[in-house]
Each structure stands twice: as structure tokens, then as C-alpha cells.
């Protein structure tokens, strides 16, 4: 079987294969929005914190059958090759037309022929139930590739197909959420709304960005919206997918004041909750939790199979989920030296933490001993 490889290294070449990419995506049954052509296109166009594009397209008889979409990022003076979209995408996969490890093997071989561009490969947020994960494991075993597989952030989901409507309503009927809602209702008119047109959606987006800035800039982890490229990216994504009827933008309001917003995608019979924000002045009433509950509840009995609550197994997400999609973080090394060096660094870090914990324990024991001895001396006097 003959395959032809196309390698995209420049933004200018990206649009050349748009029709092929879109056609390939449509042929894949269990696909996520994060491998969609327009999602990747907007990342390539707006999120320009990468050093080098490396997008590999595999053709079989002039038909696109596989895509590996990567970029090289400089992290601590090390060139790391990652999926394009990291860390914006909740799930990362190779885009392949069929369950064929040979296509992934070709993509990997092409990467290693271009290894001058990177020092190490890290593939984040790879679903463990995906063709990518299963085929990579087969390739690692057969090719004896140096690699490490670690656990990445899980994604709680509410699977409507695995629970009856009655049980779903019972699961979502949380007493504390009702209590918070009742407290808010005493303060005025509580309303749930969803954007009905692009103008309203853009207004929601502006409020969401401001809430995100207000909340996270008070933390040690500043809001991504401090960088203009993320504001441009989110607005572009909103416009692109609104046209495709693939956006759900909902909010919780009290007397016309925005308490919380939830920005989600509707794609392939799947609701993908993506970004949620809330008004800090009302945090004790858990407005984000109320809105999540309302949105998950909204799709019970409708033509939606899954409501994905997004990356991270925070308690509030687990309460509204029926299962968690596990993901993996996969390290692939160019040679034995890189592999051994990585393991040595991890070992030293772990050992350092253990030594530090040991000395902290000794310090605590000595401190308590001295404190107790001082008390006894004082008591004897």
C-alpha cells in the first residue's frame, strides 16, 4: 500500500488541504470538536506561542486518511513537540480514517525524520478509550520505542444513554443547589437565559471574559485573557461555530446582573462545556454550580448522548457526572539518553521531595520536643 506524505510547516500552507481535512473529519464517528479543521485553523492563526508548525497529512490513493497536527513549544529552554491546541483542547488525538496503526506509525516516522525541530514529544489529554491511545501502545510494544505513559486530567461526563430520564432527574435534583437558588430568589428575579442570536452571544462573551479576568487575576494563576490573542481566538471561535449552529451560551442572571456564564459547544450529538465563569460577589451562592446543573438538566430526553463537563475532576463536576473519561499524558523520546535523562530528573525530584519531607518531619519532632521540655521546666519552677 502506497502512502503520500504532506508536511505543513507554514501557516500559509494550512488552508490548502481544508476540504480534505473536513471530509476526513466527517467520516469519523466518535470525533471531538478539538480535531475539527476550524478549531485547529483558529489555533494556528491566533495562538502563536509556538516556534514551529509540524502538521503531517497522510494520503492513500489521493484521499486523506490521517492527520497529525503538532507544534513545537519552547519550555524551559527545551523544545517540546505537542498536539496543536495544547492546552486549549480537552482531548487530543491523531485524526485517522480507520483503526489502522500503520497510519499513526507513518506519522511518527515522519516526525522522527524531522527530529531536528524538537527535543522531546509530549502528547497531552489523549483519551484512553481512543484509537490513538490503543494504537500507540501497540506501536510502542512492536517498535520498542522509549516512552512513558502517565495519567492526565480526567473529564467527567453525564452520559444520557446510560441512565433513564427519571434517574437522571433524581441525580440532578441536589438539595444544596435548590437551597442556593432559594437564597438568590429572595434577592430578586432569578433567570436562566441562553443566547438566541450572535449579537447576544457576543455580549455574553464580553461579560464572560471580564468575569474570568476579575476572578483569576486575583489568584496566583492570572487569566489567559490578559493576552489579547486569547480574546481574539474565543471571539473567532464563537463566530465560526455560531454559523454552524454548534454553540450553546447560557447564563444565570439576578435582576439583570450576570451571576454566571457557561460557554459550550454542541458537536456530534455531544455538549462540550468549555468555559464557565461567575460573579465573585456571589460566589457563596455557587452560581456556576447552579448553571451547570440547569444546563445538564436541559438536555435530558433530547437528542444528545453526552454532556461533557470538561477537563478536571473537581467535586462540583463529579456530582453531575455519570462517569469520567480518563486521559493519558504520553512522553516519547528521541533516544535512550533523553529517556534516561527524563527518568533521572523525575527520580531526583521525587527523592528531593522525600528528603525535604524527612527533614521537615525531624524539624517538627525537635520543635515539639523542645516545646514540651520548656513546658515541663516552666511547670517545675
DOSE-223447 format. One line per field, with one value per residue (C-alpha): x, y, z; residue in three letters. Coordinates in nm, 3 decimals, always signed. Layout:
c1 = c(X_...)
c2 = c(Y_...)
c3 = c(Z_...)
r = c(ala_...)
% end
This chain:
c1 = c(+0.000_+0.143_+0.107_+0.193_+0.305_+0.248_+0.424_+0.293_+0.546_+0.396_+0.067_+0.040_+0.009_-0.259_-0.570_-0.454_-0.595_-0.908_-1.156_-0.965_-0.945_-1.317_-1.408_-1.185_-1.335_-1.689_-1.600_-1.501_-1.785_-1.657_-1.497_-1.443_-1.462_-1.096_-0.985_-1.218_-1.048_-1.183_-1.078_-0.721_-0.723_-0.807_-0.537_-0.279_-0.395_-0.431_-0.246_+0.102_+0.311_+0.470_+0.810_+0.742_+0.438_+0.464_+0.136_+0.159_-0.102_-0.113_-0.279_-0.379_-0.476_-0.511_-0.751_-0.656_-0.658_-0.458_-0.354_-0.102_-0.132_+0.164_+0.366_+0.695_+0.690_+0.988_+0.955_+1.247_+1.487_+1.365_+1.183_+0.870_+0.655_+0.287_-0.052_-0.168_-0.428_-0.240_-0.353_-0.677_-0.813_-0.977_-0.899_-0.612_-0.596_-0.450_-0.719_-0.737_-0.998_-0.979_-0.848_-0.508_-0.189_+0.012_-0.118_-0.004_+0.326_+0.381_+0.307_+0.556_+0.825_+0.773_+0.810_+1.138_+1.268_+1.217_+1.356_+1.595_+1.300_+1.231_+1.394_+1.102_+0.738_+0.463_+0.109_-0.140_-0.504_-0.516_-0.838_-0.751_-1.056_-0.940_-0.788_-0.488_-0.410_-0.467_-0.263_+0.021_+0.052_+0.072_+0.339_+0.541_+0.542_+0.631_+0.885_+1.046_+1.005_+1.120_+0.813_+0.633_+0.256_+0.119_-0.230_-0.361_-0.671_-0.993_-1.312_-1.639_-1.937_-2.310_-2.399_-2.770_-2.772_-2.664_-2.930_-3.308_-3.481_-3.630_-3.295_-3.127_-3.371_-3.322_-2.942_-2.957_-3.201_-2.948_-3.081_-2.795_-2.838_-3.208_-3.115_-2.871_-3.133_-3.390_-3.146_-3.088_-3.460_-3.506_-3.277_-3.477_-3.570_-3.352_-3.341_-3.175_-3.107_-2.928_-2.800_-3.058_-2.852_-2.490_-2.528_-2.642_-2.370_-2.103_-2.238_-2.220_-1.862_-1.760_-1.912_-1.752_-1.406_-1.445_-1.557_-1.262_-1.019_-1.174_-1.154_-0.820_-0.618_-0.675_-0.513_-0.153_-0.259_-0.355_-0.632_-0.534_-0.739_-0.460_-0.314_-0.506_-0.459_-0.694_-0.967_-0.936_-0.937_-1.252_-1.442_-1.336_-1.439_-1.773_-1.838_-1.721_-1.926_-2.233_-2.279_-2.269_-2.530_-2.268_-2.267_-2.466_-2.404_-2.608_-2.618_-2.770_-2.894_-3.027_-3.218_-3.037_-2.696_-2.487_-2.407_-2.254_-2.194_-2.129_-1.980_-2.030_-2.014_-2.275_-2.091_-2.158_-2.456_-2.232_-2.242_-1.888_-1.887_-1.579_-1.555_-1.754_-1.723_-1.909_-1.952_-1.714_-1.962_-2.200_-1.950_-2.100_-2.424_-2.239_-2.393_-2.166_-2.286_-2.649_-2.592_-2.412_-2.700_-2.955_-2.769_-2.713_-3.080_-3.188_-3.070_-3.239_-3.465_-3.323_-3.113_-2.785_-2.583_-2.330_-2.283_-1.908_-1.824_-1.468_-1.119_-1.062_-1.228_-1.341_-1.606_-1.879_-1.832_-1.829_-2.163_-2.326_-2.149_-2.220_-1.861_-1.515_-1.328_-0.967_-0.688_-0.316_-0.005_+0.238_+0.610_+0.803_+1.181_+1.416_+1.682_+1.786_+1.982_+1.675_+1.470_+1.724_+1.771_+1.394_+1.371_+1.670_+1.512_+1.187_+1.379_+1.579_+1.264_+1.085_+1.391_+1.430_+1.069_+1.115_+1.433_+1.262_+0.963_+1.200_+1.383_+1.053_+0.938_+1.263_+1.221_+0.865_+0.972_+1.255_+1.026_+0.758_+1.021_+1.167_+0.820_+0.722_+1.052_+1.009_+0.659_+0.787_+1.071_+0.834_+0.590_+0.866_+0.961)
c2 = c(+0.000_+0.337_+0.643_+1.000_+1.243_+1.618_+1.820_+2.165_+2.389_+2.727_+2.898_+2.999_+2.634_+2.540_+2.617_+2.414_+2.092_+2.227_+2.029_+1.703_+1.762_+1.843_+1.534_+1.313_+1.452_+1.384_+1.019_+0.966_+0.851_+0.935_+1.271_+1.572_+1.937_+1.969_+1.788_+1.989_+2.181_+2.521_+2.467_+2.389_+2.666_+2.929_+2.799_+2.814_+3.162_+3.323_+3.124_+3.194_+3.097_+2.805_+2.801_+2.565_+2.406_+2.038_+1.916_+1.578_+1.465_+1.105_+1.033_+0.695_+0.693_+1.074_+1.052_+1.198_+0.916_+1.061_+1.388_+1.453_+1.817_+1.935_+2.237_+2.286_+2.492_+2.623_+2.529_+2.596_+2.603_+2.263_+2.222_+2.018_+1.885_+1.874_+1.847_+2.177_+2.305_+2.216_+2.326_+2.459_+2.124_+1.893_+1.589_+1.530_+1.256_+1.169_+1.213_+0.880_+0.742_+0.385_+0.190_+0.138_+0.167_+0.191_+0.544_+0.653_+0.473_+0.671_+0.996_+0.907_+0.810_+1.141_+1.322_+1.148_+1.233_+1.594_+1.549_+1.841_+2.065_+1.918_+1.754_+1.555_+1.468_+1.515_+1.424_+1.561_+1.472_+1.156_+0.965_+0.613_+0.476_+0.625_+0.467_+0.694_+0.557_+0.191_+0.206_+0.398_+0.126_-0.138_+0.064_+0.115_-0.260_-0.359_-0.083_-0.081_+0.296_+0.469_+0.620_+0.694_+0.695_+0.898_+0.989_+1.325_+1.524_+1.323_+1.462_+1.396_+1.340_+1.291_+1.005_+1.033_+0.691_+0.512_+0.650_+0.671_+1.009_+0.950_+0.858_+1.149_+1.396_+1.241_+1.260_+1.624_+1.722_+1.839_+1.985_+2.228_+2.365_+2.423_+2.595_+2.829_+2.907_+2.989_+3.226_+3.405_+3.425_+3.617_+3.884_+3.935_+3.777_+3.477_+3.395_+3.139_+3.254_+3.127_+3.337_+3.342_+3.532_+3.619_+3.971_+3.837_+3.570_+3.835_+4.029_+3.712_+3.659_+4.007_+3.952_+3.607_+3.743_+4.021_+3.774_+3.548_+3.841_+3.957_+3.615_+3.478_+3.797_+3.781_+3.436_+3.328_+3.199_+3.508_+3.489_+3.380_+3.676_+3.907_+3.809_+3.959_+3.653_+3.450_+3.715_+3.717_+3.336_+3.298_+3.558_+3.399_+3.054_+3.197_+3.347_+3.036_+2.785_+3.003_+2.987_+2.607_+2.607_+2.448_+2.696_+2.698_+3.006_+3.017_+3.245_+3.287_+3.637_+3.809_+4.131_+4.160_+4.117_+3.832_+3.578_+3.304_+3.211_+2.878_+2.861_+2.522_+2.351_+2.118_+1.883_+1.528_+1.488_+1.593_+1.902_+2.008_+2.252_+2.460_+2.772_+2.874_+3.193_+3.353_+3.684_+3.692_+3.895_+3.596_+3.311_+3.185_+3.103_+2.883_+3.041_+2.838_+2.516_+2.620_+2.698_+2.369_+2.178_+2.366_+2.306_+1.933_+1.902_+2.086_+1.805_+1.515_+1.338_+1.525_+1.412_+1.450_+1.148_+1.309_+1.629_+1.665_+1.884_+1.947_+1.884_+1.834_+1.617_+1.894_+1.786_+2.002_+1.830_+1.480_+1.549_+1.598_+1.316_+0.950_+0.859_+1.003_+0.980_+0.905_+1.065_+1.000_+1.213_+1.035_+1.111_+0.986_+1.018_+1.053_+0.828_+0.635_+0.928_+1.156_+0.879_+0.816_+1.189_+1.236_+0.947_+1.077_+1.422_+1.268_+1.047_+1.341_+1.550_+1.269_+1.198_+1.568_+1.589_+1.284_+1.428_+1.763_+1.589_+1.388_+1.698_+1.881_+1.588_+1.594_+1.969_+1.922_+1.647_+1.863_+2.164_+1.965_+1.809_+2.149_+2.294_+2.007_+2.029_+2.404_+2.350_+2.092_+2.318_+2.609_+2.388_+2.266_+2.623)
c3 = c(+0.000_-0.106_+0.110_+0.022_+0.293_+0.301_+0.570_+0.663_+0.833_+0.749_+0.832_+0.467_+0.359_+0.612_+0.404_+0.103_+0.245_+0.415_+0.201_+0.256_+0.632_+0.661_+0.458_+0.675_+0.994_+0.877_+0.816_+1.181_+1.403_+1.752_+1.687_+1.908_+1.814_+1.912_+1.595_+1.372_+1.092_+1.201_+1.563_+1.457_+1.197_+1.458_+1.689_+1.409_+1.317_+1.660_+1.930_+1.801_+2.104_+1.917_+1.747_+1.460_+1.296_+1.205_+1.056_+0.885_+0.634_+0.510_+0.175_+0.038_-0.332_-0.322_-0.026_+0.311_+0.568_+0.855_+1.020_+1.293_+1.398_+1.604_+1.701_+1.883_+2.203_+2.396_+2.763_+2.997_+2.702_+2.583_+2.253_+2.320_+2.038_+2.133_+1.971_+1.827_+2.068_+2.383_+2.639_+2.487_+2.371_+2.625_+2.408_+2.166_+1.905_+1.570_+1.307_+1.126_+0.888_+1.012_+1.307_+1.148_+1.349_+1.025_+0.965_+1.312_+1.259_+0.937_+1.122_+1.397_+1.146_+0.965_+1.296_+1.371_+1.025_+1.136_+1.487_+1.441_+1.532_+1.877_+2.179_+2.314_+2.238_+2.496_+2.392_+2.646_+2.707_+2.495_+2.580_+2.694_+2.510_+2.178_+1.868_+1.918_+2.263_+2.175_+1.855_+2.019_+2.282_+2.007_+1.826_+2.144_+2.205_+1.850_+1.780_+2.127_+2.144_+2.460_+2.619_+2.944_+2.990_+3.281_+3.391_+3.270_+3.365_+3.359_+3.208_+3.395_+3.167_+3.205_+2.971_+2.892_+2.725_+3.041_+3.271_+3.249_+3.238_+3.582_+3.739_+3.562_+3.716_+4.060_+4.025_+3.921_+4.196_+4.456_+4.782_+4.830_+4.477_+4.545_+4.870_+4.694_+4.432_+4.701_+4.871_+4.541_+4.467_+4.790_+4.647_+4.330_+3.998_+3.909_+3.537_+3.313_+2.958_+2.651_+2.365_+2.086_+1.830_+1.757_+1.895_+2.231_+2.225_+2.169_+2.465_+2.678_+2.562_+2.672_+3.017_+3.046_+2.963_+3.221_+3.489_+3.405_+3.433_+3.759_+3.920_+3.804_+3.825_+4.200_+4.206_+4.152_+3.810_+3.602_+3.343_+2.993_+2.869_+2.978_+2.641_+2.353_+2.130_+2.353_+2.335_+1.956_+1.947_+2.159_+1.958_+1.630_+1.754_+1.862_+1.518_+1.329_+1.523_+1.571_+1.195_+1.220_+1.499_+1.726_+2.017_+2.338_+2.550_+2.869_+3.170_+3.515_+3.596_+3.905_+3.838_+3.503_+3.672_+3.531_+3.803_+3.586_+3.222_+3.052_+2.703_+2.538_+2.200_+2.054_+1.823_+1.707_+1.947_+2.232_+2.453_+2.536_+2.828_+2.766_+2.981_+3.285_+3.488_+3.775_+3.953_+4.251_+4.456_+4.460_+4.492_+4.821_+4.636_+4.384_+4.071_+3.841_+4.003_+3.960_+3.592_+3.530_+3.688_+3.481_+3.154_+3.214_+3.311_+2.996_+2.766_+2.947_+2.696_+2.397_+2.102_+2.292_+2.402_+2.636_+2.832_+2.883_+3.182_+3.065_+3.196_+3.565_+3.827_+4.058_+4.306_+4.156_+3.818_+3.963_+4.131_+3.792_+3.608_+3.548_+3.454_+3.395_+3.065_+3.155_+2.957_+2.931_+2.904_+2.674_+2.661_+2.355_+2.347_+2.053_+2.204_+2.514_+2.654_+2.654_+2.811_+3.088_+3.147_+3.188_+3.433_+3.627_+3.662_+3.786_+4.030_+4.166_+4.208_+4.390_+4.605_+4.680_+4.793_+5.017_+5.171_+5.228_+5.387_+5.610_+5.735_+5.787_+5.997_+6.201_+6.247_+6.373_+6.615_+6.757_+6.784_+6.970_+7.195_+7.287_+7.337_+7.567_+7.758_+7.806_+7.944_+8.192_+8.306_+8.349_+8.539_+8.778_+8.862)
r = c(unk_unk_unk_unk_unk_unk_unk_unk_unk_unk_unk_unk_unk_unk_unk_unk_unk_unk_unk_unk_unk_unk_unk_unk_unk_unk_unk_unk_unk_unk_unk_unk_unk_unk_unk_unk_unk_unk_unk_unk_unk_unk_unk_unk_unk_unk_unk_unk_unk_unk_unk_unk_unk_unk_unk_unk_unk_unk_unk_unk_unk_unk_unk_unk_unk_unk_unk_unk_unk_unk_unk_unk_unk_unk_unk_unk_unk_unk_unk_unk_unk_unk_unk_unk_unk_unk_unk_unk_unk_unk_unk_unk_unk_unk_unk_unk_unk_unk_unk_unk_unk_unk_unk_unk_unk_unk_unk_unk_unk_unk_unk_unk_unk_unk_unk_unk_unk_unk_unk_unk_unk_unk_unk_unk_unk_unk_unk_unk_unk_unk_unk_unk_unk_unk_unk_unk_unk_unk_unk_unk_unk_unk_unk_unk_unk_unk_unk_unk_unk_unk_unk_unk_unk_unk_unk_unk_unk_unk_unk_unk_unk_unk_unk_unk_unk_unk_unk_unk_unk_unk_unk_unk_unk_unk_unk_unk_unk_unk_unk_unk_unk_unk_unk_unk_unk_unk_unk_unk_unk_unk_unk_unk_unk_unk_unk_unk_unk_unk_unk_unk_unk_unk_unk_unk_unk_unk_unk_unk_unk_unk_unk_unk_unk_unk_unk_unk_unk_unk_unk_unk_unk_unk_unk_unk_unk_unk_unk_unk_unk_unk_unk_unk_unk_unk_unk_unk_unk_unk_unk_unk_unk_unk_unk_unk_unk_unk_unk_unk_unk_unk_unk_unk_unk_unk_unk_unk_unk_unk_unk_unk_unk_unk_unk_unk_unk_unk_unk_unk_unk_unk_unk_unk_unk_unk_unk_unk_unk_unk_unk_unk_unk_unk_unk_unk_unk_unk_unk_unk_unk_unk_unk_unk_unk_unk_unk_unk_unk_unk_unk_unk_unk_unk_unk_unk_unk_unk_unk_unk_unk_unk_unk_unk_unk_unk_unk_unk_unk_unk_unk_unk_unk_unk_unk_unk_unk_unk_unk_unk_unk_unk_unk_unk_unk_unk_unk_unk_unk_unk_unk_unk_unk_unk_unk_unk_unk_unk_unk_unk_unk_unk_unk_unk_unk_unk_unk_unk_unk_unk_unk_unk_unk_unk_unk_unk_unk_unk_unk_unk_unk_unk_unk_unk_unk_unk_unk_unk_unk_unk_unk_unk_unk)
% end
